[in-house]
């Protein structure tokens, strides 16, 4: 009898558990076999107002915690630029995954277990993660006019973002930059809306190829190796007067639709998951409060069914000064049609104000339900309820050699040859790899941070070995013949040049890194001492100048001294791609995707303008053929 008692007890416990499971309430929203529409309706019927507003709230990692996520039902967390785990700029992929999973555990412990969605800016590769592959910025990719290349970059970026446990990115930027004085011009593929529209193919790489016949406007995600994408910044961000960041785009309805809107047509057809609103205004009306363009046009006429997200503290700017009347900003932004607000710090103010506005009937429950429905649609589409946690097996993809080779290919195709030898002389490029002694000079020749530009590891970018990669100088040294001496001197004096003999020189100069706001420029000059380096080197030797910039810059005053001129834009971590083309392993094929002006006082100047008088016109680019060198 003593031996039978434990057995009977176990049987009793098993039957009790079985009966408990059998009699538990069936929750359709937890059933992956149910249609997404039914799952959304079932879950929303169970949600309180507090839980719904929590879903509409996105907070920054620095203010997130288990208790905050749990108590406020937070729907989304983001890492701002330069906000890795533990503020360690060299955090490993595993540390990223651990952090994201910890936040997710807190979300799943809430009453209804709704998973949060973690977001990050992956603008040219997974640019916030140390050791990630950094691809050329969009200003260079537009030069390639190669949507298939951009799709493959999207594939690689999705894998690297997933390698750190993150399923959602605030990319791509589909701005049409019409004035290079704008500090975000390098985030734009082109001044030509047709090129920008073609490059939305990156969405198919990030999210996966949407099946033929899919309903228009419904978000799509092609599996757990893909990430939800965001088309931004809606709309007209690249058309502001004088290129002022967050400024005013003065345009007719026809101009808005024909220049700045085409990329969104394609993004929506491709099933983009979210659309971010621009800080800028259209004819004096702030986009974050523009009901006509967000609700009536985007959600209504274009039938976008994903969710609309604000930019960082975007609704705060609905008053002047920003945040002067936050309750009004919440009211105006939510009623305009914004579904998720990137708060990102003072989340209690947002939640309190929105709750009061709903209870006071200033914001309708219909508007709240529309927002939450859209957010949940994306989460169900992503499979977050079935796969809430990151997959550690994907860590291997961060900075993989295959992705670095792809980035190197992108660098080669993004280069534009603007000058190749002085008039009457034979072409200088491809350069000889058998030269006896060559000089490499310039501030940007041996600087990973400079060649990657802004939005790399930190918001404004940095200098030096900020991440892993190959500098342009290192690429040159790997390419030339064993008998060739490569001398590097960052800033050679005129005397140094006269005292030394070189077969030819390569000068790599450009702009220092910048991002929005800090990057606005009224003069568009090469950063000092770049002009001096060009003068000292090019007056003494045959020289090729490689420009590392986020946009066209003033170069006409130096053009007569320069023998060869290459626009390398912001090539990213794989500087070897520059050497590949300079020395003829591959030919130059890139064509300008934006107009290169003579003088700043000509701006704005875009192809098709009445008084179009550029230094190098839109579409210009000399070509070379590959050469076989022993």
C-alpha positions in Angstrom: 0.0 0.0 0.0 2.9 2.3 0.8 4.3 1.9 -2.7 0.9 2.6 -4.4 0.3 5.9 -2.7 2.8 8.0 -4.7 1.5 6.4 -7.9 -2.1 7.3 -7.1 -1.0 10.8 -6.1 0.7 11.3 -9.5 -2.4 10.0 -11.4 -4.6 12.4 -9.4 -2.3 15.4 -10.2 -2.2 14.5 -13.9 -6.0 14.3 -14.1 -6.3 17.6 -12.3 -4.0 19.3 -14.7 -5.7 17.7 -17.6 -9.2 18.9 -16.4 -7.8 22.4 -15.8 -6.4 22.6 -19.3 -9.6 21.2 -20.8 -11.8 23.7 -19.0 -9.5 26.7 -19.6 -11.0 29.5 -21.7 -10.1 29.3 -25.3 -8.5 32.5 -26.5 -8.6 32.8 -30.3 -5.9 35.5 -30.3 -3.4 32.9 -29.1 -4.3 30.5 -31.8 -2.0 30.9 -34.9 -4.5 28.9 -37.0 -7.1 31.6 -36.7 -7.2 34.5 -39.3 -5.4 37.6 -38.2 -8.5 39.6 -38.2 -10.2 37.3 -35.7 -7.2 37.3 -33.5 -7.1 41.1 -33.5 -10.8 41.4 -32.6 -10.6 38.8 -29.9 -7.6 40.5 -28.2 -8.9 44.0 -28.5 -12.2 42.9 -26.9 -10.1 41.8 -23.9 -8.0 44.9 -23.6 -8.5 47.8 -21.2 -8.0 51.4 -22.2 -4.7 51.4 -20.3 -3.5 48.3 -22.2 -4.4 49.9 -25.5 -2.6 53.2 -24.8 0.4 51.1 -23.7 0.5 49.6 -27.1 0.6 53.0 -28.7 3.6 54.0 -26.5 7.2 53.6 -27.7 10.0 54.3 -25.2 13.8 54.4 -25.3 15.8 51.6 -23.9 17.4 53.9 -21.3 14.1 54.4 -19.5 12.8 50.9 -20.0 12.8 48.2 -17.2 10.8 45.1 -16.3 8.5 47.1 -14.0 8.0 49.9 -16.5 7.1 47.5 -19.3 4.9 45.5 -17.0 3.1 48.3 -15.3 2.4 50.5 -18.3 1.9 47.7 -20.9 4.5 49.2 -23.2 4.0 48.2 -26.8 7.4 49.1 -28.2 11.0 49.9 -27.1 13.8 51.4 -29.3 17.5 51.9 -29.1 18.3 55.4 -30.2 21.6 55.9 -32.1 24.4 55.2 -29.7 22.3 53.4 -27.2 23.5 49.8 -27.1 23.2 47.5 -24.1 24.9 48.9 -21.0 26.0 51.9 -23.2 28.8 49.7 -24.4 29.5 50.8 -28.0 31.3 47.5 -28.6 28.5 45.4 -27.2 28.4 41.9 -28.7 25.5 40.4 -30.6 24.8 38.1 -27.6 24.6 41.1 -25.3 22.1 42.7 -27.6 20.0 39.5 -27.8 20.0 39.0 -24.0 18.8 42.6 -23.5 16.0 42.4 -26.0 14.8 39.0 -24.6 14.8 40.4 -21.1 12.5 43.2 -22.1 10.3 40.7 -24.0 10.0 38.5 -20.9 8.5 41.5 -19.1 6.0 42.1 -21.9 4.9 38.5 -21.8 4.4 38.6 -18.1 1.6 41.1 -18.4 -2.1 40.1 -18.1 -2.6 39.4 -21.8 1.0 38.6 -22.7 1.2 40.9 -25.7 4.8 40.9 -27.0 6.6 44.3 -27.4 8.3 45.1 -30.7 11.9 46.4 -30.5 13.0 48.9 -33.1 16.3 50.5 -34.2 17.7 52.6 -37.1 19.4 50.3 -39.6 20.0 52.9 -42.3 23.1 51.5 -44.1 23.4 48.1 -42.6 23.0 47.5 -38.8 24.8 50.7 -38.2 24.4 50.8 -34.4 26.0 47.5 -33.8 29.8 47.1 -33.4 31.3 44.7 -36.0 28.2 44.9 -38.3 28.7 45.3 -42.0 28.3 49.0 -42.9 27.0 49.5 -46.4 27.3 52.7 -48.5 24.8 55.3 -47.5 21.8 55.8 -49.8 23.4 58.7 -51.6 25.9 56.2 -53.1 23.4 53.4 -53.7 21.3 55.6 -55.8 24.3 56.0 -58.2 24.1 52.3 -58.9 20.6 52.4 -60.2 20.5 48.7 -59.2 17.4 47.7 -57.3 18.4 44.1 -57.2 21.7 45.1 -55.4 19.7 47.1 -52.9 17.3 44.2 -52.3 20.3 42.0 -51.5 21.5 44.7 -49.1 18.1 44.5 -47.5 18.4 40.7 -47.2 21.8 41.1 -45.4 20.7 43.9 -43.2 17.7 41.9 -42.0 19.9 39.0 -41.0 22.4 41.3 -39.1 19.6 43.1 -37.3 18.0 39.8 -36.4 21.4 38.6 -35.2 21.1 41.1 -32.4 17.5 40.0 -31.5 15.8 43.0 -33.1 12.8 42.5 -35.5 12.0 46.0 -36.6 13.9 48.9 -38.2 13.2 52.6 -38.9 14.3 52.2 -42.6 14.4 52.8 -45.5 14.5 56.6 -45.9 12.8 57.4 -49.1 13.2 61.1 -49.0 13.8 62.9 -52.4 16.6 65.4 -51.5 16.2 68.5 -53.6 18.8 70.6 -51.9 22.2 69.2 -50.8 22.4 71.8 -48.1 20.1 69.5 -46.1 22.2 67.5 -43.6 20.2 64.3 -44.3 20.8 64.4 -48.0 23.0 61.3 -47.8 20.0 59.3 -46.6 18.3 60.0 -49.9 18.9 57.9 -53.0 18.4 60.7 -55.5 16.9 64.0 -56.4 14.9 62.0 -59.0 11.7 60.4 -57.6 11.9 57.6 -60.1 15.2 56.4 -58.7 14.0 56.7 -55.1 10.9 54.7 -56.1 12.9 52.0 -57.7 15.1 51.7 -54.6 12.1 50.8 -52.5 13.1 47.3 -53.6 15.1 47.2 -50.4 11.8 46.6 -48.6 11.5 43.3 -50.3 15.0 42.5 -48.9 14.2 43.6 -45.4 10.7 42.1 -45.1 10.7 39.4 -47.8 9.0 39.3 -51.2 5.3 39.9 -50.8 3.3 37.2 -52.7 1.6 38.2 -55.9 -2.1 39.0 -55.4 -1.6 40.2 -51.8 -4.1 42.9 -50.8 -2.7 46.4 -51.3 -1.5 48.1 -48.2 -1.5 45.1 -45.8 1.8 44.7 -44.0 3.9 41.6 -44.8 6.8 39.7 -43.3 8.4 36.7 -44.9 9.6 34.8 -41.8 11.8 35.0 -38.7 14.9 36.0 -40.7 13.2 39.1 -41.9 12.4 42.4 -40.2 9.6 44.9 -40.3 10.5 48.0 -42.3 9.5 51.6 -42.0 9.2 54.0 -44.9 10.2 57.5 -43.9 9.8 60.5 -43.5 6.3 61.1 -44.7 6.2 63.3 -46.6 8.3 66.0 -48.3 11.2 65.9 -45.9 13.7 66.3 -48.7 12.1 69.4 -50.2 12.4 72.0 -47.4 13.2 75.5 -48.3 17.0 76.1 -48.4 17.5 72.5 -47.3 16.8 73.4 -43.6 16.3 70.3 -41.5 12.8 69.9 -40.2 11.9 73.0 -42.2 9.0 73.9 -44.5 8.4 72.3 -47.9 6.7 74.8 -50.2 5.0 72.8 -52.9 1.7 72.5 -54.8 -0.4 69.4 -54.4 0.8 68.2 -57.8 4.4 68.8 -56.9 4.0 66.9 -53.6 2.4 63.9 -55.3 4.8 63.8 -58.3 8.1 64.5 -56.5 7.8 63.3 -52.8 5.0 60.7 -52.8 6.0 58.1 -55.5 8.2 56.2 -53.1 5.3 55.7 -50.7 3.1 54.3 -53.4 5.7 51.5 -54.0 6.4 51.0 -50.3 2.8 50.4 -49.6 2.4 48.0 -52.5 5.4 46.1 -51.1 3.7 45.6 -47.8 5.8 48.0 -45.7 4.9 47.5 -42.0 5.0 51.1 -40.8 5.4 54.7 -42.0 7.2 57.4 -40.0 6.0 60.9 -40.1 8.4 63.8 -41.0 9.4 66.6 -38.6 9.0 69.0 -41.5 6.0 71.0 -42.6 4.1 71.2 -45.9 3.1 74.7 -46.7 3.4 75.7 -43.1 1.4 72.8 -41.6 3.5 70.4 -39.4 3.3 66.9 -40.8 2.8 65.4 -37.3 -0.5 67.2 -37.1 -1.6 66.9 -40.7 -4.9 64.9 -40.7 -5.4 65.4 -44.4 -2.2 63.7 -45.4 -2.0 61.0 -42.6 -5.6 59.9 -42.2 -7.4 61.0 -45.4 -4.7 60.3 -47.9 -2.3 57.8 -46.5 -4.8 55.6 -44.6 -7.8 56.4 -46.7 -6.9 56.9 -50.4 -3.7 54.8 -50.3 -5.3 52.2 -48.1 -2.2 51.8 -45.9 -3.0 49.1 -43.3 0.2 49.1 -41.2 0.8 51.5 -38.4 1.9 55.2 -38.5 4.7 56.1 -36.1 6.0 59.5 -35.0 9.6 60.5 -35.2 11.6 61.1 -32.0 9.5 63.5 -29.9 7.8 64.4 -33.1 4.5 65.4 -31.6 6.3 67.8 -29.2 7.1 70.0 -32.1 3.4 70.8 -32.8 3.9 73.7 -30.4 6.4 76.5 -30.5 8.6 76.1 -28.5 8.4 72.3 -28.6 6.6 70.8 -25.6 5.0 74.1 -24.5 1.6 72.5 -24.4 2.2 68.7 -24.4 -1.5 67.8 -23.9 -2.4 69.8 -27.1 0.5 68.0 -28.9 -0.9 64.6 -27.9 -4.4 65.6 -29.0 -3.3 67.0 -32.3 -0.9 64.2 -33.2 -3.2 61.3 -32.3 -6.2 62.8 -34.0 -4.1 63.5 -37.1 -3.7 59.7 -37.3 -0.5 58.8 -35.6 -0.8 55.3 -34.1 2.4 54.8 -32.2 4.3 57.7 -30.6 8.1 57.6 -30.2 7.7 59.4 -26.9 10.6 58.3 -26.1 11.5 59.4 -22.5 8.6 61.0 -20.7 6.2 58.2 -21.2 4.1 58.9 -18.1 3.2 62.3 -19.4 2.1 60.8 -22.7 0.1 58.0 -21.1 -1.5 60.3 -18.6 -2.5 63.0 -21.1 -3.8 60.5 -23.7 -5.9 58.7 -21.0 -7.4 62.0 -19.9 -8.1 63.0 -23.5 -10.0 59.8 -24.2 -12.0 59.9 -21.0 -12.9 63.5 -21.7 -14.0 62.5 -25.2 -11.4 64.7 -27.0 -9.9 61.6 -28.5 -12.5 58.9 -29.5 -12.2 55.2 -28.7 -12.7 54.7 -32.4 -9.4 56.5 -33.0 -7.7 54.5 -30.2 -9.0 51.2 -31.6 -7.8 52.1 -35.1 -4.3 52.7 -33.8 -4.2 49.5 -31.7 -5.7 47.4 -34.5 -2.9 48.5 -36.8 -0.1 47.8 -34.3 -1.5 44.4 -33.5 -1.9 43.6 -37.2 1.8 44.1 -37.6 2.7 42.1 -34.5 0.5 39.2 -35.6 1.9 39.4 -39.2 5.4 39.2 -37.8 4.7 36.1 -35.8 5.6 37.8 -32.6 3.0 35.9 -30.6 4.4 32.6 -31.7 8.1 33.7 -31.8 8.5 36.4 -29.2 12.2 35.7 -28.4 15.3 36.2 -30.4 17.1 33.3 -32.0 20.7 32.9 -30.8 21.6 30.8 -33.8 21.4 34.0 -36.0 24.3 35.7 -34.1 26.7 34.3 -36.7 25.4 36.7 -39.4 26.6 39.9 -37.8 29.4 41.2 -39.9 29.7 38.0 -41.9 32.3 37.7 -44.7 29.5 37.2 -47.2 27.9 40.4 -46.2 31.2 42.3 -46.3 31.8 41.0 -49.9 28.3 42.4 -50.8 29.2 45.7 -49.3 32.4 45.8 -51.2 30.5 45.2 -54.4 28.1 48.0 -53.5 31.1 50.3 -53.0 32.5 49.5 -56.4 29.2 50.2 -58.1 28.5 53.4 -56.2 31.7 55.2 -57.3 31.4 58.0 -59.9 34.4 58.9 -62.0 34.2 62.7 -62.6 37.5 63.4 -64.3 40.1 61.1 -65.8 43.3 62.9 -66.8 43.8 66.4 -68.0 42.6 67.5 -71.4 44.7 66.2 -74.2 46.4 63.6 -72.0 45.7 59.9 -71.9 43.4 58.6 -69.1 45.0 58.3 -65.7 42.7 55.6 -64.3 43.0 52.6 -64.0 46.1 53.4 -61.9 49.2 51.2 -62.4 49.8 48.7 -59.6 53.5 48.5 -60.7 54.4 52.1 -59.9 57.6 52.4 -58.0 56.5 54.8 -55.2 53.0 56.3 -54.6 51.7 58.7 -52.0 48.4 58.3 -50.2 47.4 61.5 -48.5 44.3 63.1 -46.8 42.3 63.0 -43.7 39.9 60.4 -45.0 42.4 57.8 -46.3 42.8 55.8 -43.1 39.7 56.6 -41.1 36.8 54.0 -40.8 34.6 56.6 -39.0 35.0 59.2 -41.7 34.3 56.8 -44.6 31.2 55.5 -42.8 29.7 58.9 -42.0 26.9 59.8 -39.7 24.5 57.3 -38.2 27.3 54.8 -37.5 27.7 53.5 -34.0 26.6 56.9 -32.7 24.1 59.4 -34.1 26.5 62.0 -35.6 29.2 59.4 -36.4 32.8 59.5 -35.3 36.5 59.3 -36.2 38.9 56.5 -36.2 38.4 52.8 -35.6 34.8 53.1 -34.5 34.0 49.7 -35.9 35.6 46.9 -37.8 36.4 47.3 -41.5 38.9 48.1 -44.1 40.1 51.7 -44.8 40.7 53.0 -48.3 44.5 53.1 -47.5 44.4 49.5 -46.4 42.6 48.6 -49.6 45.2 50.4 -51.7 48.1 48.6 -49.9 46.5 45.2 -50.4 46.0 45.9 -54.1 49.3 47.3 -55.4 52.2 45.2 -56.4 54.7 43.8 -53.9 57.5 46.1 -55.3 55.4 49.3 -55.0 56.2 51.5 -52.0 53.0 53.1 -50.5 53.8 56.2 -48.5 51.0 57.6 -46.3 51.2 61.1 -45.0 47.9 62.6 -43.9 48.7 66.3 -44.5 51.9 66.8 -46.5 53.4 70.2 -46.7 54.3 71.9 -50.0 58.0 71.5 -49.0 57.5 67.8 -48.3 56.1 67.3 -51.8 59.0 69.1 -53.5 61.5 67.1 -51.5 60.0 63.7 -52.5 59.3 62.0 -55.8 56.2 59.9 -56.4 54.9 58.1 -59.5 51.5 59.5 -58.6 49.4 60.5 -55.5 46.0 59.6 -54.2 44.3 62.2 -52.1 41.3 61.1 -50.0 39.5 64.1 -48.4 35.9 65.1 -47.7 33.4 66.0 -45.0 33.6 65.1 -41.4 30.7 62.9 -40.2 27.4 64.5 -39.4 23.7 63.7 -39.1 20.5 65.6 -39.0 20.6 69.2 -37.8 24.4 69.2 -37.3 24.8 68.4 -41.0 22.9 71.4 -42.5 25.4 73.5 -44.4 25.3 76.8 -46.2 28.7 76.6 -47.8 29.2 72.9 -48.6 32.9 73.0 -48.4 35.4 70.2 -48.0 36.5 69.9 -44.4 39.8 71.5 -43.6 42.6 70.8 -44.2 41.3 69.1 -47.3 41.6 72.0 -49.7 45.2 72.6 -48.6 46.1 69.0 -49.0 44.7 69.0 -52.6 46.7 72.1 -53.4 50.0 70.9 -51.9 49.8 67.5 -53.5 48.3 68.2 -56.9 50.6 71.1 -57.7 53.6 68.8 -57.3 52.5 65.4 -58.7 50.0 63.7 -60.8 47.1 63.2 -58.5 43.7 61.5 -58.1 41.3 63.0 -55.6 38.8 60.7 -53.9 36.0 62.6 -52.3 34.3 61.0 -49.2 31.2 63.1 -48.8 27.5 62.8 -48.2 26.6 65.0 -51.1 28.1 67.2 -53.8 30.5 69.8 -52.4 32.4 72.8 -53.8 35.1 71.4 -56.0 35.2 73.7 -59.1 38.0 76.0 -57.6 40.4 73.0 -57.4 39.3 71.1 -60.6 42.0 72.5 -62.8 44.8 71.2 -60.5 43.3 67.7 -60.2 44.1 65.0 -62.7 41.6 62.4 -61.6 38.4 63.0 -59.5 36.3 60.3 -57.9 33.1 60.7 -55.9 33.1 57.9 -53.3 30.3 59.3 -51.2 30.2 57.5 -47.8 31.3 54.0 -48.7 31.0 52.3 -45.3 33.2 49.7 -43.8 34.6 48.1 -46.9 37.1 50.6 -48.3 38.7 47.8 -50.4 35.9 48.4 -52.9 37.5 51.8 -53.7 40.8 50.3 -54.5 39.2 47.6 -56.6 38.0 50.2 -59.1 40.9 52.7 -58.9 43.4 50.0 -60.0 41.2 48.4 -62.6 40.1 45.1 -61.2 36.6 46.4 -61.9 35.5 49.3 -64.1 33.8 52.6 -63.1 30.0 52.3 -63.9 28.3 54.8 -61.6 26.3 57.7 -62.8 25.4 60.8 -60.7 22.0 60.4 -59.1 22.0 64.1 -58.1 23.2 67.3 -59.8 26.7 68.5 -58.9 26.6 72.3 -58.7 29.3 74.9 -59.5 28.4 77.3 -56.8 26.3 77.2 -53.7 24.3 80.2 -54.8 22.9 78.1 -57.6 21.0 75.9 -55.1 18.5 74.4 -55.2 19.2 73.1 -58.7 17.8 69.9 -60.0 17.6 68.1 -63.3 14.8 69.6 -65.4 15.1 73.1 -63.9 14.8 76.0 -66.4 18.3 77.5 -65.6 20.1 74.2 -65.3 23.9 75.0 -65.4 25.7 72.3 -63.3 29.4 71.5 -63.0 28.5 67.8 -63.6 24.9 67.1 -64.7 22.6 64.5 -63.3 23.5 61.2 -64.9 27.1 62.1 -65.6 29.8 59.5 -65.0 32.9 58.5 -67.0 33.4 54.8 -67.4 36.4 52.5 -67.5 36.9 48.9 -68.4 38.5 46.3 -66.1 42.1 45.5 -66.9 44.0 42.4 -66.2 47.1 43.1 -64.2 49.7 40.5 -63.2 
